Amino acid sequence: MAENSSNRRVASELSRFGWCIEKIRTRLTSVLCGTLVQCFAVAMVAAGSPQFASPAAAAEPAWPSGAYKYSVVEQELAVVLQELGRNTGLRVEVGAEVHGRVRGPLPSLTPREFLDYLCANYGLEWYFDGFRLYVSTGKESVSRVISRGAVPLDRLNAAMRELAISDDRFPLREVKQSDLLLVSGPPQYAALVDRTLAALKAAAHPRVGQPPFVTIYRADQVATVKLAGSDDGSP
């Protein structure tokens, strides 16, 4: 009898021990899976966030997938645009001339379509330089003729693509049998065309004592272009 009682006690203890081990295993599995899911989610956000977009696609932000649903009864246009930036992870700079009020309901569109919808209805233009999305009025758009000097148009276009500041919506137009170019688009875009062309001109005709690099400022970011023919190291 004593032996049977001892055996039952041992069996009971083993059963309880096995239950504890199973509970611990289940808990560890849950924690591990949760950690893996969290890490995967962080990686996906980093990969899909516009702030981590490849510079090669700078003229077009890495928009989040799916519909952008924004509910509004009546709100300032500039606020709606700023909220678009906050909700999509984009740095948005709205021009001082952007005015108007947005009244709902608004259609369910992708983020890019939503931005285009606002621009079409309120006479706006947008330009993305790889770091910031600029929104300005169509009245602020510039159109001017500039001299490209000895810099071929193909070289200028290639340099702008390399710097990720080109935009197919605002092509540079060449005046035949001349060195003139027509630049049209938002003021931020036109300014970057001017700076890029100035850097290429400096590379084509380097002056004595000129540094081997030209710096182009783009919002709060800095891009450096190495001048052709320079053998100096990086700055």
Residue pairs with C-beta under 8 A, 6 or more apart in sequence:
46 52
48 62
48 64
48 65
49 62
49 89
50 61
50 62
50 63
50 88
50 89
50 90
51 89
51 90
51 91
52 62
53 61
53 62
53 130
54 62
55 130
55 164
56 164
57 164
58 128
58 129
58 130
58 131
58 164
58 165
59 127
59 128
59 129
59 130
59 164
59 165
59 166
59 167
59 168
60 112
60 128
61 88
61 90
61 112
61 128
61 133
63 88
63 110
63 111
63 112
64 88
64 89
64 111
65 110
66 110
67 108
67 109
67 110
68 84
68 87
68 88
68 108
68 109
68 110
68 111
68 113
68 114
69 108
70 80
70 83
70 84
70 87
70 106
70 114
71 104
71 105
71 106
72 80
72 102
72 103
72 104
72 105
72 106
73 103
73 104
74 101
74 102
74 103
74 104
75 101
75 102
76 100
76 101
76 102
77 98
77 99
77 100
77 101
77 102
77 118
77 122
78 94
78 98
78 99
80 102
80 118
81 92
81 94
81 98
81 115
81 118
81 135
82 92
82 94
84 90
84 92
84 111
84 114
84 115
85 91
85 92
85 133
88 111
90 132
90 133
91 131
91 132
91 133
91 219
92 132
92 133
92 135
93 132
93 133
93 134
93 135
93 219
94 135
95 134
95 135
95 136
95 137
95 140
97 136
97 137
97 139
97 140
98 122
98 124
98 135
98 136
98 137
100 122
102 118
106 114
106 117
107 114
107 117
109 117
115 126
118 124
119 125
119 126
119 135
123 137
123 138
123 139
124 135
124 136
124 137
124 138
125 135
125 136
125 137
125 138
125 140
125 141
125 185
125 186
126 133
126 134
126 135
126 136
126 186
127 133
127 134
127 136
127 167
127 170
127 185
127 186
127 188
127 189
128 134
128 167
129 164
129 165
129 188
129 189
129 192
129 218
129 219
130 164
130 165
130 218
130 221
131 218
131 219
131 220
131 221
132 219
132 220
134 186
134 188
136 186
136 187
136 188
140 186
140 187
141 184
141 185
141 186
141 187
142 183
142 184
142 185
142 186
142 187
142 190
143 182
143 183
143 184
144 182
144 183
144 190
145 175
145 180
145 181
145 182
145 183
146 180
146 181
146 183
146 193
146 194
146 197
147 179
147 180
147 181
148 156
148 174
148 179
148 180
148 181
148 197
149 179
149 197
149 201
149 204
150 179
150 201
150 204
150 205
151 197
151 200
151 201
151 204
153 172
153 174
153 181
155 200
156 172
156 181
156 193
156 196
156 197
156 200
157 166
157 172
159 196
159 199
159 200
159 225
160 166
160 192
160 193
160 196
163 192
163 196
163 216
163 218
163 223
163 225
165 189
165 192
165 196
165 218
167 185
167 189
169 185
170 183
170 184
170 185
170 186
170 189
172 181
172 182
172 183
172 193
173 181
173 182
173 184
174 180
174 181
174 182
175 181
175 182
183 190
183 193
183 194
184 190
192 216
192 218
195 216
195 217
196 216
196 225
198 214
199 214
199 216
199 225
199 227
200 225
202 210
202 214
202 227
203 214
203 225
203 227
203 228
203 229
204 228
206 227
206 229
206 230
210 227
211 235
212 226
212 227
212 230
212 231
212 232
213 224
213 225
213 226
213 227
213 230
213 234
213 235
214 224
214 225
214 227
215 222
215 223
215 224
215 225
216 222
216 223
216 224
216 225
217 223
224 235
226 234
